[in-house]
Amino acid sequence: MAKPKKRFVCQACGSVSHRWQGQCPDCAEWNSLVEDAPQTVFSARHDLSSGGQKLNFEPLDKPGAMPVRRPSGLAEFDRALGGGLVPGSAILMGGDPGIGKSTLLLQVAAHVAKSGGEAVYVSGEEAAGQVRLRAERLGLADAPIKLAVATSVRDILTTLGAMEPPALLVIDSIQTMHSDQIEGAPGTVSQVRGCAFELIRFAKERGTVLVLVGHVTKDGTIAGPRVLEHMVDVVMSFEGERSHQYRILRSLKNRFGPVEEIGVFSMESEGLAEVANPSMLFLSGREEPVPGSAVFPAMEGTRPVLVEVQALVVRLTSGATPRRAVVGWDGGRLAMLLAVLEARCGLSLSNAEVYLNVAGGYRLSDPAADLAVAAALVSALSDKPLPAEAVWFGEVSLSGEIRPVAHSALRRREAAKLGFAKAYGPPSNTKSEGSGRGYDELAILPNLVDRIVARP
């Protein structure tokens, strides 16, 4: 709102002046100019009730064809997407630098191109020679991919508009794109939002699958405006530790399928290889039962994955402050579980150092991991190994109660498939997930301690 201007009105003749003077310039009267501030009229209402186009409303029961998904050639990639690539969808993929995003998308583009679809790969970070060297290393040099190096969205859309719309368009990465309609350097909030909007509009109008590669910040979130995640249909995170060979493609948002679905890959010299049975990957090397090791059937979307939870408890003889080190789990939840074990089960853990690790570099967020962690801690504290053929799952409350969790039957079926004959978990509330054969129900946490301590 503009600042109101002052005016001075002569009390003798009524003339108006925009600055104060001792004598009125019109009637020559002295000291007759008095400030008169005009009334400020402000309205935040904008009249948008006319001038637009009328909308055509449609009923909800109008028949329509379901989109036909296109397979990407990688079953684990299709699983994370919920069944394959949906024409006209926009996918945002984030991940740490060097984790393998460009390698994965180059493999997907090669499979789409070899299966008869047109695939366009636009690189804004690497030169064309670098992309070709990667393709040769992956054995994909003969794939009919259309490769271009560009950062101007206007050039990209002009080129694509003059040809048949491709089946797949990969932009690596969105932070390097810029539009001449927007001020600012590439990577700024306005540039990222504006460039993504134009590319997504092209994909929706032409039925092209658009994949945008996004940079991540130091805390793992996708860099740029948060609205970017709302604009796209699918948000995927490519996770993994560089010191481990496995990579997990996780679906964080999916308008065409379930969220938290994962695809598991293994980084090999020839590129990313699919892992059809990830449980075998995270459970390898368990020849003999050792104290402090428990197997947990985690749920990732609709897929159960068996992982090993390892615990080590060391008694302190001096008065030093004990350490609590956690890898792959929430440190705050470990502190809560230790307090419950001490308060409800009578275990002395306040003067012991506790180390917890999820094998294979896997990261757990499932609350059902409480029971497996508690079993590993009690096993390490009592120096008694857990049954080698058993899995543990259940959520532990502050009162020491073991609460039911979702997909109990699915977790047990996956464990039985891999040779685990016994499962320990909470009492079931539904008939479909009843106790059944080989299932031992634990109602409270002291029951767990009694089972482990009573073992020979």
KAQUI-V63093 format. One record per residue. N is the residue number from 1. SS is DSSP state (hx for helix, st for strand, lp for the rest). OMEGA is omega in radians with two decimals (NA if undefined). Layout:
N,SS,OMEGA
N,SS,OMEGA
This chain:
1,lp,-3.11
2,lp,3.13
3,lp,-3.12
4,lp,-3.14
5,lp,3.09
6,lp,3.04
7,lp,-3.09
8,st,-3.06
9,st,3.10
10,st,-3.13
11,lp,-3.12
12,lp,-3.08
13,lp,3.10
14,lp,3.13
15,lp,-3.06
16,st,3.08
17,st,-3.11
18,lp,3.02
19,lp,-3.09
20,lp,3.07
21,lp,3.13
22,lp,-3.12
23,st,3.12
24,lp,-3.12
25,lp,-3.08
26,lp,-3.08
27,lp,3.07
28,lp,3.06
29,lp,-3.12
30,st,3.08
31,lp,3.13
32,lp,-3.13
33,st,-3.13
34,st,-3.12
35,st,3.14
36,lp,-3.13
37,lp,3.14
38,lp,3.12
39,lp,-3.14
40,lp,3.13
41,lp,-3.13
42,lp,3.09
43,lp,3.12
44,lp,-3.08
45,lp,3.06
46,lp,-3.09
47,lp,3.10
48,lp,-3.07
49,lp,3.13
50,lp,3.10
51,lp,-3.14
52,lp,3.10
53,lp,3.14
54,lp,-3.12
55,lp,3.04
56,lp,-3.13
57,lp,-3.13
58,lp,3.10
59,lp,-3.13
60,lp,-3.08
61,lp,3.10
62,lp,-3.11
63,lp,3.12
64,lp,-3.11
65,lp,3.07
66,lp,3.13
67,lp,3.13
68,lp,-3.12
69,st,3.08
70,st,3.10
71,lp,-3.12
72,lp,-3.07
73,lp,3.08
74,lp,-3.06
75,hx,-3.14
76,hx,3.07
77,hx,3.10
78,hx,3.13
79,hx,3.14
80,hx,3.12
81,hx,-3.12
82,lp,3.09
83,lp,3.13
84,lp,-3.11
85,st,3.12
86,st,3.13
87,lp,3.14
88,lp,-3.13
89,lp,3.10
90,st,-3.07
91,st,3.07
92,st,-3.12
93,st,3.10
94,st,-3.13
95,st,3.13
96,lp,3.08
97,lp,3.10
98,lp,-3.10
99,lp,3.10
100,lp,-3.13
101,hx,-3.12
102,hx,3.11
103,hx,-3.14
104,hx,-3.10
105,hx,3.07
106,hx,3.07
107,hx,3.11
108,hx,3.13
109,hx,3.12
110,hx,3.13
111,hx,3.12
112,hx,-3.13
113,hx,-3.13
114,hx,-3.13
115,lp,3.06
116,lp,3.11
117,lp,3.12
118,lp,-3.12
119,st,3.12
120,st,-3.14
121,st,-3.14
122,st,-3.12
123,st,3.08
124,lp,-3.10
125,lp,-3.08
126,lp,3.04
127,lp,-3.12
128,hx,3.13
129,hx,3.12
130,hx,3.12
131,hx,3.12
132,hx,3.09
133,hx,3.09
134,hx,3.13
135,hx,3.10
136,hx,3.12
137,hx,3.14
138,lp,-3.10
139,lp,-3.09
140,lp,-3.09
141,lp,-3.12
142,lp,-3.14
143,lp,-3.09
144,lp,3.11
145,lp,3.04
146,st,-3.05
147,st,3.10
148,st,3.06
149,st,-3.08
150,lp,3.06
151,lp,-3.14
152,st,3.12
153,hx,3.11
154,hx,3.11
155,hx,-3.12
156,hx,-3.10
157,hx,3.07
158,hx,3.13
159,hx,-3.12
160,hx,3.13
161,hx,-3.12
162,lp,-3.12
163,lp,3.07
164,lp,-3.11
165,lp,-3.12
166,lp,3.08
167,lp,-3.11
168,st,3.09
169,st,-3.14
170,st,3.08
171,st,-3.06
172,st,0.11
173,lp,-3.09
174,hx,3.14
175,hx,3.12
176,hx,-3.11
177,lp,3.07
178,st,3.12
179,lp,3.14
180,lp,3.09
181,lp,-3.04
182,lp,3.08
183,lp,3.12
184,lp,3.14
185,lp,3.06
186,lp,-3.13
187,lp,3.08
188,lp,-3.07
189,hx,-3.10
190,hx,3.14
191,hx,-3.13
192,hx,-3.13
193,hx,-3.11
194,hx,3.14
195,hx,3.11
196,hx,3.13
197,hx,-3.13
198,hx,3.13
199,hx,3.13
200,hx,3.11
201,hx,3.09
202,hx,-3.12
203,hx,-3.14
204,hx,-3.10
205,hx,-3.05
206,hx,-3.13
207,lp,-3.13
208,lp,3.03
209,st,-3.10
210,st,3.07
211,st,3.11
212,st,3.05
213,st,-3.11
214,st,3.03
215,lp,3.11
216,st,3.08
217,lp,-3.08
218,lp,3.10
219,lp,3.02
220,lp,3.12
221,lp,-3.11
222,st,-3.11
223,lp,3.13
224,lp,-3.10
225,lp,3.12
226,lp,-3.13
227,hx,3.12
228,hx,3.12
229,hx,3.09
230,hx,-3.09
231,hx,-3.05
232,lp,3.14
233,lp,-3.07
234,st,3.03
235,st,-3.10
236,st,3.12
237,st,3.12
238,st,-2.97
239,st,3.08
240,lp,3.08
241,lp,-3.12
242,lp,3.14
243,lp,3.11
244,lp,-3.05
245,lp,-3.04
246,st,3.04
247,st,-3.14
248,st,3.05
249,st,-3.02
250,st,3.10
251,st,-3.14
252,st,3.09
253,st,-3.11
254,st,3.10
255,lp,-3.09
256,lp,-3.10
257,lp,-3.12
258,lp,3.07
259,lp,-3.11
260,lp,3.01
261,lp,-3.08
262,st,2.93
263,st,-3.04
264,st,3.14
265,st,3.07
266,st,-3.13
267,st,3.11
268,st,3.12
269,lp,3.12
270,lp,-3.14
271,st,-3.11
272,st,3.12
273,st,-3.14
274,st,3.07
275,lp,-3.08
276,lp,-3.14
277,lp,-3.08
278,hx,3.14
279,hx,3.10
280,hx,3.13
281,hx,-3.08
282,hx,3.14
283,lp,-3.10
284,lp,3.09
285,lp,3.12
286,lp,-3.10
287,lp,-3.08
288,lp,3.10
289,lp,3.13
290,lp,3.11
291,lp,3.09
292,lp,-3.12
293,st,3.13
294,st,-3.14
295,st,-3.10
296,st,3.05
297,st,-3.12
298,st,3.08
299,st,3.06
300,st,-3.03
301,lp,3.09
302,lp,-3.05
303,st,3.03
304,st,3.14
305,st,3.14
306,st,3.14
307,st,-3.12
308,st,3.08
309,st,-3.10
310,st,-3.14
311,st,3.09
312,st,3.14
313,st,-3.10
314,st,3.11
315,st,3.11
316,lp,3.10
317,lp,3.13
318,lp,-3.12
319,lp,-3.14
320,lp,3.12
321,lp,-3.11
322,lp,-3.14
323,lp,3.03
324,st,-3.10
325,st,-3.09
326,st,3.05
327,st,3.08
328,lp,3.13
329,lp,-3.11
330,lp,3.14
331,hx,3.10
332,hx,3.11
333,hx,3.07
334,hx,3.11
335,hx,3.11
336,hx,-3.12
337,hx,3.09
338,hx,3.11
339,hx,3.12
340,hx,3.12
341,hx,-3.12
342,hx,-3.07
343,hx,-3.03
344,hx,-3.07
345,hx,3.10
346,lp,3.12
347,lp,-3.13
348,lp,-3.12
349,lp,-3.07
350,lp,-3.14
351,lp,-3.13
352,st,3.03
353,st,-3.08
354,st,3.09
355,st,-3.11
356,st,-3.11
357,st,3.01
358,st,-2.99
359,hx,3.09
360,hx,-3.11
361,hx,-3.13
362,lp,3.13
363,lp,-3.09
364,lp,3.01
365,lp,-3.12
366,lp,3.12
367,hx,3.12
368,hx,3.13
369,hx,-3.10
370,hx,-3.07
371,hx,3.12
372,hx,3.11
373,hx,3.12
374,hx,3.11
375,hx,3.12
376,hx,-3.14
377,hx,3.13
378,hx,3.11
379,hx,3.12
380,hx,-3.12
381,hx,-3.14
382,hx,-3.14
383,lp,3.10
384,lp,-3.14
385,lp,3.08
386,lp,3.08
387,lp,-3.06
388,lp,-3.05
389,lp,-3.04
390,st,3.01
391,st,-3.04
392,st,3.07
393,lp,3.14
394,lp,3.11
395,st,-3.10
396,st,3.11
397,lp,-3.14
398,lp,3.10
399,lp,-3.11
400,lp,3.12
401,st,3.08
402,st,-2.99
403,st,3.13
404,lp,3.12
405,lp,-3.10
406,lp,3.03
407,lp,3.13
408,hx,-3.12
409,hx,3.14
410,hx,3.10
411,hx,-3.11
412,hx,3.10
413,hx,3.11
414,hx,3.12
415,hx,3.12
416,hx,3.13
417,hx,-3.11
418,lp,3.03
419,lp,3.11
420,lp,-3.03
421,lp,-3.04
422,st,3.09
423,st,3.08
424,st,-3.10
425,st,-3.08
426,lp,3.03
427,lp,-3.08
428,lp,3.12
429,lp,-3.08
430,lp,3.13
431,lp,-3.10
432,lp,3.13
433,lp,-3.13
434,lp,-3.04
435,lp,3.07
436,lp,-3.09
437,lp,3.09
438,lp,-3.13
439,st,-3.11
440,st,-3.09
441,st,3.09
442,lp,-3.07
443,lp,-3.12
444,st,-3.06
445,hx,3.07
446,hx,3.05
447,hx,3.11
448,hx,-3.12
449,hx,3.14
450,hx,-3.13
451,hx,-3.06
452,hx,-3.09
453,hx,-3.12
454,lp,3.13
455,lp,3.14
456,lp,NA
